[in-house]
């Protein structure tokens, strides 16, 4: 989910996370980067390594940042 990914980058994530059946327990601190940079990094990630995800717009990042949406 691109919007959840944006919230994770903006606000960080801690605790157990299960990805493809594998559980990880670590901490990802929030990233203090600009909206356009968050959008660029996530667009690259969602479209690389065989992924066919959507582009993330800086406006989407700004909306999630202003809403304070948490993962």
Backbone as XML, in Angstrom:
<?xml version="1.0"?>
<chain id="A" units="angstrom">
  <residue number="1" name="UNK">
    <atom name="N" x="0.840" y="-1.177" z="0.000"/>
    <atom name="CA" x="0.000" y="0.000" z="0.000"/>
    <atom name="C" x="0.893" y="1.252" z="0.000"/>
  </residue>
  <residue number="2" name="UNK">
    <atom name="N" x="0.887" y="2.025" z="-1.061"/>
    <atom name="CA" x="1.756" y="3.203" z="-1.128"/>
    <atom name="C" x="1.508" y="4.216" z="-0.004"/>
  </residue>
  <residue number="3" name="UNK">
    <atom name="N" x="0.272" y="4.405" z="0.387"/>
    <atom name="CA" x="-0.008" y="5.377" z="1.450"/>
    <atom name="C" x="0.539" y="4.901" z="2.790"/>
  </residue>
  <residue number="4" name="UNK">
    <atom name="N" x="0.468" y="3.617" z="3.053"/>
    <atom name="CA" x="1.060" y="3.081" z="4.285"/>
    <atom name="C" x="2.579" y="3.241" z="4.245"/>
  </residue>
  <residue number="5" name="UNK">
    <atom name="N" x="3.173" y="3.017" z="3.076"/>
    <atom name="CA" x="4.620" y="3.193" z="2.932"/>
    <atom name="C" x="5.022" y="4.634" z="3.213"/>
  </residue>
  <residue number="6" name="UNK">
    <atom name="N" x="4.227" y="5.587" z="2.720"/>
    <atom name="CA" x="4.509" y="7.000" z="2.992"/>
    <atom name="C" x="4.461" y="7.264" z="4.495"/>
  </residue>
  <residue number="7" name="UNK">
    <atom name="N" x="3.433" y="6.770" z="5.166"/>
    <atom name="CA" x="3.303" y="6.983" z="6.611"/>
    <atom name="C" x="4.481" y="6.364" z="7.365"/>
  </residue>
  <residue number="8" name="UNK">
    <atom name="N" x="4.949" y="5.218" z="6.924"/>
    <atom name="CA" x="6.092" y="4.579" z="7.582"/>
    <atom name="C" x="7.347" y="5.426" z="7.418"/>
  </residue>
  <residue number="9" name="UNK">
    <atom name="N" x="7.597" y="5.912" z="6.207"/>
    <atom name="CA" x="8.785" y="6.746" z="5.982"/>
    <atom name="C" x="8.692" y="8.028" z="6.805"/>
  </residue>
  <residue number="10" name="UNK">
    <atom name="N" x="7.524" y="8.654" z="6.850"/>
    <atom name="CA" x="7.365" y="9.918" z="7.562"/>
    <atom name="C" x="7.434" y="9.771" z="9.079"/>
  </residue>
  <residue number="11" name="UNK">
    <atom name="N" x="6.815" y="8.713" z="9.613"/>
    <atom name="CA" x="6.653" y="8.598" z="11.058"/>
    <atom name="C" x="7.431" y="7.453" z="11.695"/>
  </residue>
  <residue number="12" name="UNK">
    <atom name="N" x="8.048" y="6.611" z="10.874"/>
    <atom name="CA" x="8.797" y="5.486" z="11.402"/>
    <atom name="C" x="7.891" y="4.309" z="11.727"/>
  </residue>
  <residue number="13" name="UNK">
    <atom name="N" x="8.519" y="3.232" z="12.187"/>
    <atom name="CA" x="7.784" y="2.007" z="12.514"/>
    <atom name="C" x="8.610" y="1.210" z="13.502"/>
  </residue>
  <residue number="14" name="UNK">
    <atom name="N" x="7.948" y="0.628" z="14.488"/>
    <atom name="CA" x="8.646" y="-0.244" z="15.423"/>
    <atom name="C" x="7.751" y="-1.420" z="15.768"/>
  </residue>
  <residue number="15" name="UNK">
    <atom name="N" x="8.384" y="-2.470" z="16.231"/>
    <atom name="CA" x="7.638" y="-3.661" z="16.602"/>
    <atom name="C" x="7.684" y="-4.702" z="15.514"/>
  </residue>
  <residue number="16" name="UNK">
    <atom name="N" x="7.055" y="-5.842" z="15.764"/>
    <atom name="CA" x="7.103" y="-6.936" z="14.797"/>
    <atom name="C" x="6.317" y="-6.615" z="13.529"/>
  </residue>
  <residue number="17" name="UNK">
    <atom name="N" x="6.892" y="-6.996" z="12.391"/>
    <atom name="CA" x="6.261" y="-6.835" z="11.084"/>
    <atom name="C" x="6.454" y="-8.144" z="10.331"/>
  </residue>
  <residue number="18" name="UNK">
    <atom name="N" x="5.395" y="-8.640" z="9.707"/>
    <atom name="CA" x="5.489" y="-9.864" z="8.924"/>
    <atom name="C" x="5.459" y="-9.502" z="7.443"/>
  </residue>
  <residue number="19" name="UNK">
    <atom name="N" x="6.485" y="-9.947" z="6.715"/>
    <atom name="CA" x="6.605" y="-9.699" z="5.279"/>
    <atom name="C" x="6.791" y="-11.036" z="4.592"/>
  </residue>
  <residue number="20" name="UNK">
    <atom name="N" x="5.862" y="-11.375" z="3.720"/>
    <atom name="CA" x="5.920" y="-12.647" z="2.983"/>
    <atom name="C" x="6.139" y="-13.830" z="3.923"/>
  </residue>
  <residue number="21" name="UNK">
    <atom name="N" x="5.450" y="-13.818" z="5.051"/>
    <atom name="CA" x="5.517" y="-14.921" z="5.992"/>
    <atom name="C" x="6.706" y="-14.915" z="6.928"/>
  </residue>
  <residue number="22" name="UNK">
    <atom name="N" x="7.594" y="-13.930" z="6.801"/>
    <atom name="CA" x="8.768" y="-13.830" z="7.671"/>
    <atom name="C" x="8.568" y="-12.660" z="8.623"/>
  </residue>
  <residue number="23" name="UNK">
    <atom name="N" x="8.767" y="-12.923" z="9.911"/>
    <atom name="CA" x="8.578" y="-11.867" z="10.897"/>
    <atom name="C" x="9.900" y="-11.161" z="11.205"/>
  </residue>
  <residue number="24" name="UNK">
    <atom name="N" x="9.834" y="-9.842" z="11.213"/>
    <atom name="CA" x="10.981" y="-9.002" z="11.538"/>
    <atom name="C" x="10.614" y="-8.164" z="12.754"/>
  </residue>
  <residue number="25" name="UNK">
    <atom name="N" x="11.574" y="-7.916" z="13.631"/>
    <atom name="CA" x="11.347" y="-7.075" z="14.807"/>
    <atom name="C" x="12.507" y="-6.082" z="14.878"/>
  </residue>
  <residue number="26" name="UNK">
    <atom name="N" x="12.225" y="-4.864" z="14.495"/>
    <atom name="CA" x="13.261" y="-3.847" z="14.489"/>
    <atom name="C" x="12.613" y="-2.475" z="14.605"/>
  </residue>
  <residue number="27" name="UNK">
    <atom name="N" x="13.423" y="-1.452" z="14.478"/>
    <atom name="CA" x="12.921" y="-0.087" z="14.549"/>
    <atom name="C" x="13.394" y="0.672" z="13.323"/>
  </residue>
  <residue number="28" name="UNK">
    <atom name="N" x="12.472" y="1.373" z="12.681"/>
    <atom name="CA" x="12.824" y="2.279" z="11.593"/>
    <atom name="C" x="12.440" y="3.675" z="12.065"/>
  </residue>
  <residue number="29" name="UNK">
    <atom name="N" x="13.415" y="4.543" z="12.274"/>
    <atom name="CA" x="13.091" y="5.899" z="12.728"/>
    <atom name="C" x="12.446" y="6.706" z="11.607"/>
  </residue>
  <residue number="30" name="UNK">
    <atom name="N" x="11.724" y="7.766" z="11.958"/>
    <atom name="CA" x="11.160" y="8.625" z="10.921"/>
    <atom name="C" x="12.270" y="9.290" z="10.111"/>
  </residue>
  <residue number="31" name="UNK">
    <atom name="N" x="11.963" y="9.589" z="8.863"/>
    <atom name="CA" x="12.948" y="10.226" z="7.982"/>
    <atom name="C" x="12.593" y="11.701" z="7.795"/>
  </residue>
  <residue number="32" name="UNK">
    <atom name="N" x="13.515" y="12.586" z="8.134"/>
    <atom name="CA" x="13.238" y="14.019" z="8.014"/>
    <atom name="C" x="13.560" y="14.549" z="6.616"/>
  </residue>
  <residue number="33" name="UNK">
    <atom name="N" x="12.937" y="13.962" z="5.581"/>
    <atom name="CA" x="13.230" y="14.404" z="4.218"/>
    <atom name="C" x="11.998" y="15.066" z="3.607"/>
  </residue>
  <residue number="34" name="UNK">
    <atom name="N" x="12.234" y="15.825" z="2.562"/>
    <atom name="CA" x="11.181" y="16.593" z="1.897"/>
    <atom name="C" x="10.189" y="15.683" z="1.177"/>
  </residue>
  <residue number="35" name="UNK">
    <atom name="N" x="8.982" y="16.212" z="0.958"/>
    <atom name="CA" x="7.921" y="15.441" z="0.319"/>
    <atom name="C" x="8.343" y="14.882" z="-1.036"/>
  </residue>
  <residue number="36" name="UNK">
    <atom name="N" x="9.004" y="15.700" z="-1.859"/>
    <atom name="CA" x="9.415" y="15.237" z="-3.186"/>
    <atom name="C" x="10.425" y="14.097" z="-3.090"/>
  </residue>
  <residue number="37" name="UNK">
    <atom name="N" x="11.287" y="14.143" z="-2.082"/>
    <atom name="CA" x="12.270" y="13.071" z="-1.906"/>
    <atom name="C" x="11.618" y="11.785" z="-1.433"/>
  </residue>
  <residue number="38" name="UNK">
    <atom name="N" x="10.656" y="11.889" z="-0.513"/>
    <atom name="CA" x="9.911" y="10.706" z="-0.067"/>
    <atom name="C" x="9.210" y="10.084" z="-1.264"/>
  </residue>
  <residue number="39" name="UNK">
    <atom name="N" x="8.549" y="10.906" z="-2.074"/>
    <atom name="CA" x="7.835" y="10.406" z="-3.249"/>
    <atom name="C" x="8.793" y="9.724" z="-4.220"/>
  </residue>
  <residue number="40" name="UNK">
    <atom name="N" x="9.943" y="10.316" z="-4.453"/>
    <atom name="CA" x="10.913" y="9.738" z="-5.399"/>
    <atom name="C" x="11.437" y="8.397" z="-4.907"/>
  </residue>
  <residue number="41" name="UNK">
    <atom name="N" x="11.790" y="8.318" z="-3.631"/>
    <atom name="CA" x="12.327" y="7.068" z="-3.077"/>
    <atom name="C" x="11.280" y="5.961" z="-3.133"/>
  </residue>
  <residue number="42" name="UNK">
    <atom name="N" x="10.049" y="6.280" z="-2.749"/>
    <atom name="CA" x="9.017" y="5.246" z="-2.749"/>
    <atom name="C" x="8.614" y="4.851" z="-4.165"/>
  </residue>
  <residue number="43" name="UNK">
    <atom name="N" x="8.566" y="5.799" z="-5.089"/>
    <atom name="CA" x="8.275" y="5.458" z="-6.478"/>
    <atom name="C" x="9.343" y="4.514" z="-7.014"/>
  </residue>
  <residue number="44" name="UNK">
    <atom name="N" x="10.596" y="4.816" z="-6.737"/>
    <atom name="CA" x="11.694" y="3.938" z="-7.174"/>
    <atom name="C" x="11.527" y="2.538" z="-6.585"/>
  </residue>
  <residue number="45" name="UNK">
    <atom name="N" x="11.259" y="2.474" z="-5.283"/>
    <atom name="CA" x="11.112" y="1.183" z="-4.611"/>
    <atom name="C" x="9.922" y="0.402" z="-5.159"/>
  </residue>
  <residue number="46" name="UNK">
    <atom name="N" x="8.805" y="1.080" z="-5.367"/>
    <atom name="CA" x="7.601" y="0.408" z="-5.841"/>
    <atom name="C" x="7.694" y="-0.033" z="-7.304"/>
  </residue>
  <residue number="47" name="UNK">
    <atom name="N" x="8.682" y="0.501" z="-8.034"/>
    <atom name="CA" x="8.814" y="0.166" z="-9.453"/>
    <atom name="C" x="10.108" y="-0.568" z="-9.789"/>
  </residue>
  <residue number="48" name="UNK">
    <atom name="N" x="10.877" y="-0.960" z="-8.793"/>
    <atom name="CA" x="12.150" y="-1.650" z="-9.024"/>
    <atom name="C" x="12.068" y="-3.099" z="-8.565"/>
  </residue>
  <residue number="49" name="UNK">
    <atom name="N" x="13.093" y="-3.869" z="-8.907"/>
    <atom name="CA" x="13.229" y="-5.262" z="-8.458"/>
    <atom name="C" x="12.012" y="-6.111" z="-8.826"/>
  </residue>
  <residue number="50" name="UNK">
    <atom name="N" x="11.454" y="-5.849" z="-10.000"/>
    <atom name="CA" x="10.310" y="-6.622" z="-10.457"/>
    <atom name="C" x="8.973" y="-6.127" z="-9.945"/>
  </residue>
  <residue number="51" name="UNK">
    <atom name="N" x="8.979" y="-5.097" z="-9.130"/>
    <atom name="CA" x="7.720" y="-4.531" z="-8.637"/>
    <atom name="C" x="7.062" y="-3.709" z="-9.738"/>
  </residue>
  <residue number="52" name="UNK">
    <atom name="N" x="5.746" y="-3.668" z="-9.729"/>
    <atom name="CA" x="5.006" y="-2.895" z="-10.728"/>
    <atom name="C" x="4.012" y="-1.971" z="-10.040"/>
  </residue>
  <residue number="53" name="UNK">
    <atom name="N" x="4.457" y="-1.331" z="-8.970"/>
    <atom name="CA" x="3.590" y="-0.459" z="-8.197"/>
    <atom name="C" x="3.397" y="0.897" z="-8.845"/>
  </residue>
  <residue number="54" name="UNK">
    <atom name="N" x="2.528" y="1.689" z="-8.248"/>
    <atom name="CA" x="2.234" y="3.015" z="-8.786"/>
    <atom name="C" x="3.294" y="4.040" z="-8.397"/>
  </residue>
  <residue number="55" name="UNK">
    <atom name="N" x="3.276" y="5.155" z="-9.100"/>
    <atom name="CA" x="4.107" y="6.295" z="-8.722"/>
    <atom name="C" x="3.484" y="6.946" z="-7.493"/>
  </residue>
  <residue number="56" name="UNK">
    <atom name="N" x="4.320" y="7.528" z="-6.659"/>
    <atom name="CA" x="3.849" y="8.273" z="-5.488"/>
    <atom name="C" x="4.097" y="9.752" z="-5.765"/>
  </residue>
  <residue number="57" name="UNK">
    <atom name="N" x="3.061" y="10.552" z="-5.678"/>
    <atom name="CA" x="3.169" y="11.985" z="-5.950"/>
    <atom name="C" x="3.564" y="12.742" z="-4.683"/>
  </residue>
  <residue number="58" name="UNK">
    <atom name="N" x="4.342" y="13.805" z="-4.822"/>
    <atom name="CA" x="4.670" y="14.637" z="-3.655"/>
    <atom name="C" x="3.419" y="15.167" z="-2.956"/>
  </residue>
  <residue number="59" name="UNK">
    <atom name="N" x="2.353" y="15.386" z="-3.713"/>
    <atom name="CA" x="1.097" y="15.860" z="-3.123"/>
    <atom name="C" x="0.489" y="14.814" z="-2.189"/>
  </residue>
  <residue number="60" name="UNK">
    <atom name="N" x="0.661" y="13.545" z="-2.528"/>
    <atom name="CA" x="0.185" y="12.463" z="-1.652"/>
    <atom name="C" x="0.960" y="12.477" z="-0.343"/>
  </residue>
  <residue number="61" name="UNK">
    <atom name="N" x="2.266" y="12.653" z="-0.433"/>
    <atom name="CA" x="3.106" y="12.709" z="0.762"/>
    <atom name="C" x="2.695" y="13.903" z="1.622"/>
  </residue>
  <residue number="62" name="UNK">
    <atom name="N" x="2.489" y="15.057" z="1.006"/>
    <atom name="CA" x="2.095" y="16.260" z="1.746"/>
    <atom name="C" x="0.757" y="16.055" z="2.451"/>
  </residue>
  <residue number="63" name="UNK">
    <atom name="N" x="-0.200" y="15.408" z="1.776"/>
    <atom name="CA" x="-1.514" y="15.154" z="2.382"/>
    <atom name="C" x="-1.393" y="14.236" z="3.587"/>
  </residue>
  <residue number="64" name="UNK">
    <atom name="N" x="-0.602" y="13.175" z="3.478"/>
    <atom name="CA" x="-0.436" y="12.238" z="4.586"/>
    <atom name="C" x="0.325" y="12.898" z="5.722"/>
  </residue>
  <residue number="65" name="UNK">
    <atom name="N" x="1.326" y="13.709" z="5.389"/>
    <atom name="CA" x="2.086" y="14.426" z="6.428"/>
    <atom name="C" x="1.165" y="15.381" z="7.198"/>
  </residue>
  <residue number="66" name="UNK">
    <atom name="N" x="0.347" y="16.138" z="6.484"/>
    <atom name="CA" x="-0.517" y="17.115" z="7.156"/>
    <atom name="C" x="-1.622" y="16.454" z="7.957"/>
  </residue>
  <residue number="67" name="UNK">
    <atom name="N" x="-2.050" y="15.258" z="7.530"/>
    <atom name="CA" x="-3.092" y="14.536" z="8.258"/>
    <atom name="C" x="-2.549" y="13.839" z="9.494"/>
  </residue>
  <residue number="68" name="UNK">
    <atom name="N" x="-1.226" y="13.698" z="9.547"/>
    <atom name="CA" x="-0.618" y="13.009" z="10.672"/>
    <atom name="C" x="-0.901" y="11.519" z="10.686"/>
  </residue>
  <residue number="69" name="UNK">
    <atom name="N" x="-1.254" y="10.967" z="9.511"/>
    <atom name="CA" x="-1.590" y="9.541" z="9.415"/>
    <atom name="C" x="-0.412" y="8.679" z="9.834"/>
  </residue>
  <residue number="70" name="UNK">
    <atom name="N" x="-0.670" y="7.735" z="10.702"/>
    <atom name="CA" x="0.374" y="6.819" z="11.200"/>
    <atom name="C" x="0.186" y="5.449" z="10.582"/>
  </residue>
  <residue number="71" name="UNK">
    <atom name="N" x="1.292" y="4.693" z="10.442"/>
    <atom name="CA" x="1.172" y="3.342" z="9.862"/>
    <atom name="C" x="0.398" y="2.386" z="10.747"/>
  </residue>
</chain>
